[in-house]
Structure formats: C-alpha cells, structure tokens
Amino acid sequence: MTREFLPDDPKPKVFVDYAPREFRAIRLAFGLSDEKYLASFRTTAKERVSAGSSGAFMFFSGDNSLLVKSLKEKECRALVDMAPAYARYLTANPHSRLIRFFGCHRVRLYGRNFYFAVMSNVLHSERHTATITEKYDVKGSWVDRRARRPQRGDRVTCAECDATYTFDEGDTPVDSDNDRVSTDDHTVPQFPFHVHRPDVVFKDLDLERSLQLPRHIAVHLHSQIVSDCEFLRDIGIMDYSLLIGIHKCHFRTPRPGNANGIGTSTDFDDVFNRELHLDGPNSGVNLAPLGDNEVYFVGIIDILQQWDWEKQFEKAGKVLLGKSARGISAVAPTAYCRRFQARCAQILLGGPAPENLDPDCEVDSKAVNVKETKSRPDSKNIKEMAMTNLISDKA
C-alpha cells in the first residue's frame, strides 16, 4: 500500500505500509483499532537514540503505550518475511511474551528510504503508572554480558525525567533506589524533590537472583516463553532478548500528569497483596504478575535477527579470539533457543545456569530439572510457516 502526502511539497514523499493485512489483524486481536492506532501519534514523547549497538532512533507515543523504532533495510525485510507466520502465532497465542509489532513502514524523504516499525512498549501498563527501577536485557549468553556503569563526567539520560545530565559518582550505587544526583544547575519544575537516576540497562551477569513469583505463575510464564522462543527457532531467528523491567512497590516518583504539568503519583500498596494475572488477549500490555515487593514487566524483544553469514562470521571471529563458542551471543537458532530456555528457567524456576548445562539437554517447561534428549521433538511444520516476501521497492 502506497500513499503520497504533503501535496504542496514539490518533491512528494512516499509512505509504504508493508504487510497491512497481517499487522492489522494483530492490532485488532489486541484491541487496537485503526482509529486508536492513528490517534496514539497525535502527540509523541521521549525521542532518543538507542543505547544498543544498532544506534536506532526511537520515540514513544504520547500515552507511552507504543514505540516507533527505526529499522535497517534487512530488519524490515525480515519482519515482513515473517509477518504471515508471526500474525498467525500471535493471534493463536494471546498470552505470548513476544514483542507485538503493529506496523512496518517505509517513508521516502530527501531521496532516501527510512524504514521503521511500530510496536508495543513492554514497560508500559494501562493499569498503573510504574517507575521502572531496574531493567535487564537477558540473552542467556555470558561472554561480555555485563553492563557498563556510568563513569564520573559521562553525559547520561535520566530514567525518571528523560533529561540529559552529567553523572557524578560520589554518592550511591547505580543500582540502588537513590542513584546519582545531577551536577546541572537547573531543576525540573514538575519534580520538586527529583533526584536523577541514570537509565542503565543491565545484562545477564548483572542479574544474580530469581524473580519472586508464585510457583504456578512462574511455571505458566516460563511455559509461554518456551513456546515463544521455539517459534522463533522454527523461523530461523536468534539473538533475541528477554527484557525485564522491575518496579519496586515502595519506590514512588512523581510523574508528569496532564498538560498543565502538575505531577501525579501512584500508590502501589493497594495492589501489593493481590495477584495480578497475565494480561488478557485484548489488553495489549506486558505487565507480569506481582512478586513479593515488585511488579515485573516481561517481554521478548529484538526478534528480527536471522542466522545469516554476518552472524556466522561474528561467531568465527570471536572463537578465533579465544572466546567461548557456547557463551557468546552469536550461535545458531537451535542452540540459542535451548540456552535461552535454560536462562529463563534459572530466572523463573531456580534451574541451573545455562553454562552448567549439557549442550545436548533441553529444559522442561514445567519443572526445574532438565531432561536429556537424543533427538529434537517434533515442532510445527516449518513449511507451513513459509515466509512470503511482501516488500516491493518500486515506489
């Protein structure tokens, strides 16, 4: 689908909507009508460049429920190729933890093509305004999987107000509730007692504990994650991550409320003692159940990387440098899936660490122990998931 807009411009821009039927089916399955989808972007917030290796540009919708992220052309092609199978899987599995892509587009500006996707914000809840005090990006690998802490003098982004400030390392640890104060002279009007906290995404080696969930909920969540990553394995995807956002119920920070800038705060004590079920099929949010003192936001992100020659070359290069072939992120989809399942079992069920598992064993999705398997179990027929390339670059 191609639409031209800005007719008064002598060089008209062209907007391309890829796989519109598939992504519209996903939107409707999760309660996002066409009108609501378009209305979400009448105002935007939190524009920033990704802190990851991709350097992608991203911004959030005004209500923070949707995220727009720039894509490389090969990522766009991968998303459109997987769209039919992906749409079938999500609509059949409404409790999936996979990131929900709601649209894939291209716009031509100034003679260049820009690709971007619209997706759900894993760390957003329509039920509560949660301050995310910890974020983890978990892959299951362990080589070079420790986050870099900000150093004195670094320019960092505040996790609370999204302002950029100069980091001062003279106060409290980065991962505490009372992180560094800003060395800037100005203050933020709507945060009268605001203390800047650097927006750090921690990695596998930084997460040294399990999530505190009731056993039956942990088993249910892990079982769904196992199903999700087996789907990704079957369509040849690897290098995805489990994004975990943690809100500590005792930690409250005033948040900007309405347009007049008056701050509001949310008290989580009233939900502290009740179980919060996994989101329903029409909620479109990724709020996981409550732990003893925490709310968890859980989703599988970065699901567009295929096991291509670049990743195979990356693996060969790292192995030649003496790094563990089992511990690096760049491994084939089957091995990646098995290792990812093991790490999730460790986080949710208290299972063994991935590096301590036999390479030929699989994690039981309903138990802490692992079972050895000599052959792979039957999975969905990959031919039925044959991906159709819908990208047409004629525009």
C-alpha positions as CSV (number, residue, x, y, z in Angstrom):
1,M,0.0,0.0,0.0
2,T,1.5,3.3,-1.0
3,R,0.2,6.8,0.0
4,E,1.5,10.1,-1.1
5,F,1.2,13.1,1.3
6,L,2.2,16.7,1.7
7,P,1.0,17.6,-1.9
8,D,2.3,21.2,-1.6
9,D,5.9,19.8,-1.5
10,P,7.5,19.9,-5.0
11,K,9.2,16.6,-4.0
12,P,6.4,14.4,-2.7
13,K,7.1,11.9,0.0
14,V,6.0,8.3,-0.4
15,F,4.7,6.3,2.5
16,V,4.7,2.5,2.2
17,D,2.7,0.2,4.5
18,Y,4.1,-3.3,4.5
19,A,2.0,-6.4,5.1
20,P,-1.1,-4.3,6.1
21,R,-3.4,-7.3,6.5
22,E,-1.2,-9.2,8.8
23,F,-0.4,-6.2,11.1
24,R,-3.9,-5.0,11.1
25,A,-5.0,-8.5,12.3
26,I,-2.5,-8.2,15.1
27,R,-3.7,-4.8,16.1
28,L,-7.4,-5.9,16.2
29,A,-6.5,-9.0,18.1
30,F,-5.1,-6.9,20.9
31,G,-7.8,-4.3,20.9
32,L,-6.0,-1.6,18.9
33,S,-8.5,-0.2,16.4
34,D,-7.3,1.8,13.3
35,E,-8.6,5.0,14.9
36,K,-6.8,4.4,18.2
37,Y,-3.6,3.4,16.3
38,L,-3.6,6.7,14.4
39,A,-4.6,8.8,17.4
40,S,-1.7,7.4,19.5
41,F,0.7,9.5,17.5
42,R,-1.0,12.9,17.6
43,T,1.4,13.6,20.4
44,T,4.8,12.0,21.0
45,A,7.3,11.8,23.8
46,K,10.8,10.6,24.7
47,E,12.7,10.8,21.5
48,R,16.1,9.2,21.8
49,V,18.8,7.2,20.1
50,S,19.0,3.6,21.3
51,A,21.8,2.8,23.7
52,G,22.3,-0.6,22.0
53,S,24.8,-1.4,19.2
54,S,22.2,-0.7,16.5
55,G,22.1,3.1,17.2
56,A,18.4,3.0,16.2
57,F,16.3,6.2,16.6
58,M,13.1,5.7,18.6
59,F,10.3,7.6,20.1
60,F,7.2,6.8,22.1
61,S,3.5,7.7,21.5
62,G,2.1,10.4,23.8
63,D,0.5,7.8,26.1
64,N,3.7,5.8,26.2
65,S,1.9,2.6,25.0
66,L,3.6,2.4,21.6
67,L,7.2,2.6,20.5
68,V,8.4,3.7,17.0
69,K,11.8,2.4,16.1
70,S,13.9,2.9,13.0
71,L,15.0,-0.3,11.2
72,K,17.7,-1.3,8.9
73,E,16.5,-2.5,5.5
74,K,17.4,-6.1,6.2
75,E,15.4,-5.9,9.5
76,C,12.4,-4.5,7.7
77,R,12.7,-7.3,5.2
78,A,13.0,-9.9,7.9
79,L,9.9,-8.5,9.7
80,V,7.8,-8.6,6.5
81,D,9.0,-12.0,5.6
82,M,7.9,-13.4,9.0
83,A,4.7,-11.4,9.1
84,P,2.3,-14.2,8.0
85,A,3.6,-16.8,10.5
86,Y,4.1,-14.1,13.2
87,A,0.5,-12.9,12.8
88,R,-0.9,-16.5,13.0
89,Y,1.2,-17.2,16.0
90,L,0.3,-14.1,18.0
91,T,-3.5,-14.3,17.2
92,A,-3.4,-18.0,18.3
93,N,-1.3,-17.3,21.4
94,P,-2.7,-14.1,23.0
95,H,-0.5,-14.5,26.1
96,S,2.7,-14.6,24.1
97,R,5.6,-12.6,25.5
98,L,6.8,-11.7,22.0
99,I,7.1,-8.0,21.3
100,R,4.0,-7.0,19.4
101,F,4.7,-5.4,16.1
102,F,1.6,-3.3,15.0
103,G,3.0,-1.9,11.8
104,C,6.0,-1.9,9.4
105,H,6.5,1.1,7.2
106,R,8.8,3.0,4.9
107,V,8.9,6.7,4.1
108,R,11.0,8.3,1.4
109,L,12.4,11.6,2.4
110,Y,15.0,13.7,0.6
111,G,15.8,10.9,-1.8
112,R,16.4,8.4,1.0
113,N,14.4,5.5,2.3
114,F,13.7,5.3,6.0
115,Y,12.3,2.1,7.5
116,F,10.5,1.9,10.8
117,A,8.3,-0.3,12.9
118,V,5.5,0.4,15.4
119,M,5.5,-1.9,18.4
120,S,4.1,-2.3,21.9
121,N,6.1,-0.8,24.8
122,V,6.9,-3.8,27.0
123,L,7.5,-1.5,30.0
124,H,4.0,0.2,29.8
125,S,0.9,-0.7,31.7
126,E,-2.6,0.7,31.2
127,R,-3.4,-0.3,34.7
128,H,-0.6,1.5,36.6
129,T,2.0,4.3,36.2
130,A,5.0,2.3,37.2
131,T,8.5,3.7,37.9
132,I,10.9,1.1,36.4
133,T,13.8,0.9,38.9
134,E,15.7,-1.9,37.2
135,K,15.9,-3.0,33.6
136,Y,17.6,-6.2,32.4
137,D,18.4,-7.4,28.8
138,V,18.9,-11.2,29.1
139,K,20.1,-13.3,26.2
140,G,21.3,-16.5,28.0
141,S,24.9,-15.9,27.0
142,W,27.6,-15.0,29.4
143,V,30.6,-13.6,27.4
144,D,30.7,-9.8,27.6
145,R,27.3,-9.7,29.2
146,R,27.9,-7.2,32.0
147,A,26.6,-3.7,31.6
148,R,29.0,-0.7,31.7
149,R,28.4,1.5,34.6
150,P,28.4,5.3,34.0
151,Q,31.6,7.0,35.0
152,R,32.1,10.4,36.5
153,G,31.7,13.1,33.9
154,D,29.7,10.9,31.5
155,R,26.6,12.5,29.9
156,V,23.7,10.2,30.7
157,T,19.9,10.2,30.4
158,C,17.8,10.2,33.5
159,A,15.5,7.2,33.8
160,E,12.8,9.4,35.5
161,C,12.5,12.7,33.6
162,D,14.4,11.7,30.4
163,A,16.7,14.7,30.8
164,T,20.4,14.5,29.9
165,Y,22.8,15.3,32.8
166,T,26.4,14.9,33.9
167,F,26.9,11.8,36.0
168,D,28.5,12.3,39.4
169,E,29.9,9.1,41.0
170,G,30.3,10.5,44.5
171,D,27.0,9.3,46.0
172,T,25.2,6.0,45.9
173,P,25.5,2.8,43.7
174,V,23.9,2.9,40.2
175,D,21.5,0.0,41.0
176,S,20.1,1.5,44.2
177,D,16.8,3.4,44.6
178,N,18.6,6.6,45.3
179,D,21.1,6.9,42.4
180,R,23.4,9.8,41.4
181,V,22.3,13.4,41.6
182,S,22.7,15.7,38.7
183,T,25.5,18.2,38.5
184,D,23.3,20.5,36.4
185,D,22.3,23.8,38.0
186,H,18.7,23.8,36.8
187,T,15.9,21.7,38.3
188,V,12.9,20.1,36.8
189,P,9.7,22.1,37.9
190,Q,7.3,19.1,38.0
191,F,9.8,17.1,40.1
192,P,10.3,19.3,43.2
193,F,12.2,16.5,45.1
194,H,13.6,14.9,42.0
195,V,16.9,13.0,42.1
196,H,18.3,12.0,38.7
197,R,18.9,8.3,38.2
198,P,20.9,7.1,35.1
199,D,19.0,5.0,32.6
200,V,21.1,1.8,32.7
201,V,20.0,-1.5,31.1
202,F,21.7,-4.3,32.9
203,K,22.7,-7.6,31.3
204,D,22.9,-11.3,32.1
205,L,25.8,-11.2,34.5
206,D,24.2,-8.4,36.4
207,L,21.1,-10.4,37.3
208,E,22.1,-12.6,40.2
209,R,18.7,-13.6,41.6
210,S,15.5,-15.1,40.6
211,L,12.2,-13.2,40.2
212,Q,10.0,-13.6,43.2
213,L,6.8,-15.1,41.7
214,P,4.3,-17.6,42.9
215,R,5.3,-21.0,41.7
216,H,2.3,-21.7,39.4
217,I,2.7,-18.3,37.8
218,A,6.4,-18.8,37.2
219,V,5.7,-22.1,35.6
220,H,3.0,-20.6,33.4
221,L,5.2,-17.7,32.3
222,H,8.1,-20.0,31.6
223,S,6.0,-22.4,29.6
224,Q,4.8,-19.5,27.4
225,I,8.4,-18.2,26.9
226,V,9.5,-21.7,25.9
227,S,6.7,-21.8,23.3
228,D,7.7,-18.3,22.0
229,C,11.4,-19.0,21.5
230,E,10.6,-22.3,19.9
231,F,8.5,-20.4,17.4
232,L,11.5,-18.1,16.8
233,R,13.8,-21.1,16.4
234,D,11.5,-22.6,13.8
235,I,11.6,-19.4,11.6
236,G,15.4,-19.1,12.0
237,I,15.6,-16.2,14.4
238,M,18.3,-15.8,17.1
239,D,20.0,-13.1,19.2
240,Y,16.7,-12.0,20.9
241,S,16.5,-10.9,24.5
242,L,14.2,-11.2,27.5
243,L,13.6,-7.6,28.6
244,I,12.7,-7.5,32.3
245,G,11.5,-4.3,33.9
246,I,11.2,-4.2,37.7
247,H,9.1,-1.8,39.7
248,K,9.7,-1.8,43.5
249,C,6.3,-1.1,45.1
250,H,7.8,1.1,47.9
251,F,9.5,3.3,45.4
252,R,7.4,6.2,44.2
253,T,8.4,9.1,42.0
254,P,6.1,12.0,40.9
255,R,5.3,11.7,37.2
256,P,4.1,14.4,34.8
257,G,0.4,14.2,34.8
258,N,-1.7,16.2,32.4
259,A,-0.8,19.1,30.0
260,N,-0.6,21.6,32.8
261,G,2.5,19.9,34.2
262,I,1.1,19.0,37.6
263,G,2.8,15.9,38.8
264,T,0.9,12.8,39.9
265,S,2.0,9.7,41.8
266,T,0.6,6.2,42.1
267,D,0.4,4.2,45.3
268,F,1.1,0.5,44.7
269,D,0.4,-0.6,48.3
270,D,-3.3,-1.3,47.4
271,V,-2.1,-3.9,44.8
272,F,0.7,-5.2,47.0
273,N,-1.1,-8.2,48.4
274,R,-3.1,-9.3,45.4
275,E,-2.1,-11.4,42.5
276,L,-2.0,-9.7,39.1
277,H,-2.8,-12.2,36.3
278,L,-1.1,-12.2,32.9
279,D,-2.6,-9.8,30.5
280,G,-5.7,-10.8,28.6
281,P,-5.9,-11.1,24.8
282,N,-7.3,-7.6,24.4
283,S,-5.2,-5.7,26.8
284,G,-2.1,-5.1,24.6
285,V,0.2,-4.7,27.7
286,N,3.1,-6.7,29.1
287,L,2.5,-6.4,32.8
288,A,3.5,-9.7,34.5
289,P,2.3,-10.8,38.0
290,L,3.4,-9.3,41.3
291,G,6.3,-10.6,43.2
292,D,6.6,-10.1,47.0
293,N,7.6,-6.5,46.7
294,E,7.9,-6.0,43.0
295,V,6.0,-5.7,39.7
296,Y,7.6,-7.3,36.7
297,F,7.3,-6.3,33.1
298,V,8.4,-9.1,30.8
299,G,8.7,-9.3,27.0
300,I,10.9,-10.9,24.3
301,I,12.4,-8.2,22.1
302,D,14.9,-7.9,19.2
303,I,13.3,-10.7,17.2
304,L,14.4,-9.7,13.8
305,Q,18.0,-11.2,13.6
306,Q,18.4,-14.1,11.3
307,W,21.3,-16.6,11.4
308,D,22.9,-15.1,8.4
309,W,26.5,-15.0,7.2
310,E,27.3,-11.9,9.2
311,K,26.4,-13.6,12.5
312,Q,28.2,-16.8,11.4
313,F,31.3,-14.7,10.6
314,E,30.9,-12.9,14.0
315,K,30.9,-16.3,15.8
316,A,34.0,-17.4,13.9
317,G,35.8,-14.2,14.7
318,K,35.1,-14.4,18.4
319,V,36.0,-18.0,18.7
320,L,39.4,-17.3,17.0
321,L,39.9,-14.6,19.7
322,G,39.6,-17.3,22.3
323,K,36.0,-16.7,23.5
324,S,33.7,-19.5,24.5
325,A,31.8,-20.8,21.5
326,R,28.9,-21.7,23.9
327,G,29.0,-18.4,25.8
328,I,28.8,-15.9,23.0
329,S,25.6,-14.4,21.7
330,A,26.2,-15.5,18.1
331,V,25.0,-19.1,18.0
332,A,22.6,-20.9,15.7
333,P,18.9,-20.7,16.4
334,T,18.5,-24.2,17.9
335,A,21.4,-23.7,20.3
336,Y,20.3,-20.2,21.1
337,C,16.7,-21.3,21.8
338,R,18.0,-24.1,24.2
339,R,20.3,-21.8,26.0
340,F,17.7,-19.0,26.3
341,Q,15.2,-21.5,27.7
342,A,17.7,-22.6,30.3
343,R,18.4,-19.0,31.4
344,C,14.7,-18.3,31.7
345,A,14.3,-21.4,33.8
346,Q,17.0,-20.2,36.1
347,I,15.4,-16.8,36.5
348,L,11.8,-18.0,36.9
349,L,12.2,-21.6,38.4
350,G,15.6,-21.6,40.0
351,G,17.1,-24.0,37.4
352,P,20.8,-24.4,36.7
353,A,22.7,-21.7,34.9
354,P,23.0,-22.2,31.1
355,E,26.8,-22.6,31.3
356,N,26.3,-25.6,33.6
357,L,24.0,-27.5,31.3
358,D,25.0,-30.3,29.0
359,P,24.9,-28.9,25.4
360,D,22.5,-31.7,24.3
361,C,19.9,-31.3,27.0
362,E,16.6,-29.3,27.0
363,V,14.8,-27.6,29.8
364,D,11.5,-29.0,31.0
365,S,9.0,-26.1,30.8
366,K,7.1,-27.4,33.8
367,A,9.9,-28.4,36.2
368,V,13.2,-27.1,37.5
369,N,15.1,-30.2,36.4
370,V,16.3,-30.8,32.9
371,K,15.9,-33.8,30.7
372,E,18.3,-35.2,28.2
373,T,17.1,-35.7,24.7
374,K,18.8,-37.6,21.9
375,S,16.7,-36.1,19.2
376,R,14.7,-33.0,18.8
377,P,10.9,-33.2,19.4
378,D,8.6,-32.6,16.6
379,S,7.8,-28.9,16.1
380,K,5.5,-27.0,13.8
381,N,5.9,-27.7,10.2
382,I,8.3,-25.0,9.0
383,K,6.9,-25.3,5.5
384,E,3.5,-24.2,6.9
385,M,5.3,-21.1,8.1
386,A,6.9,-20.4,4.8
387,M,7.6,-16.7,4.7
388,T,6.4,-14.6,1.8
389,N,8.5,-11.6,0.9
390,L,6.0,-8.7,0.5
391,I,8.5,-5.9,0.1
392,S,8.2,-4.2,-3.2
393,D,10.7,-1.4,-3.8
394,K,9.1,0.0,-6.8
395,A,8.0,3.2,-5.0
